[in-house]
Amino acid sequence: MRDVIIIGAGPAGLATALSLMLHAKKNGVSPEILIVDKNLSPWEKPCGGMILR
């Protein structure tokens, strides 16, 4: 597995990062995952607060 850059820290970007980490853990690898977003605090958006809870 290679290192990954995810553009966008909204629900889709966070779900992608979580899915990649779970897949990597299952296969015994540990990629570097970087999430890039144009906002300084993307998790303050009201639409994404309950996605990972």
N, C-alpha and C positions, 0 to 999 in steps of 0.2 A: 504494500500500500504506500502511496505517496503522501507528501504533505499537501494540505488543502487550504485554499482561501475561499471563504464564503462571502459574497457581496450581499449585504442586507441582513440586519439583525431583527427582522420582523418574525412573525410566526413561522413562515416557510424557512427562513434561514436558520432559526433556532432548532426547528424540527429536523432539518438536514444535518446540522452539527450533532444533535443527539443521536440520530440514526447512524451516522458515520462512526461515532464513538462506540455505540453498542456493537456494531458490526466488527469494528477493529478489536474490541475486547474479546469478542467471541472467537476471533481468529488469531489471537495472541500477538497482535501488533499494536503499536502506539504511535499513530501519526500526529504531527503537529497540525492543529486546526486553528486558523485565524479567521475571526468574523469581523468584517469591516462594514461600518455603517456611516452615513453622512451626519447623523445626529450624535451628540456627545453621550447621551443617555437613552439609548433606544428602548430600554425596558420600561420606561415611564409611559409608554403609549398605552392607552386604555384597552386596546384590542388584544394585546399580547399577555396580559397579566395572568390569565388562567390557563394558558396553553400547557405549561410545564408543571402545574400543581396537581 
